[in-house]
Amino acid sequence: MYYSNPYTIGETKIDKLSLLPFSEIMETYEKMMVKPIPTPRIILLEVFLPLIR
């Protein structure tokens, strides 16, 4: 029987690595995660006006 720890950090295998600029990361995040707030709509189907005497 063999046990391998799933939390073990292995060796880095990428030599030339660069991070994206923060503005580009935020742009991607907003496209994927931020949902626009829908504007409320009111639809009137019928209007009843009572007769006042």
Buried (B, 14 or more C-beta within 10 A) or exposed (E): EEEEEEEEEEEEEEEEEEEEEEEEEEEEEEEEEEEEEEEEEEEEEEEEEEEEE
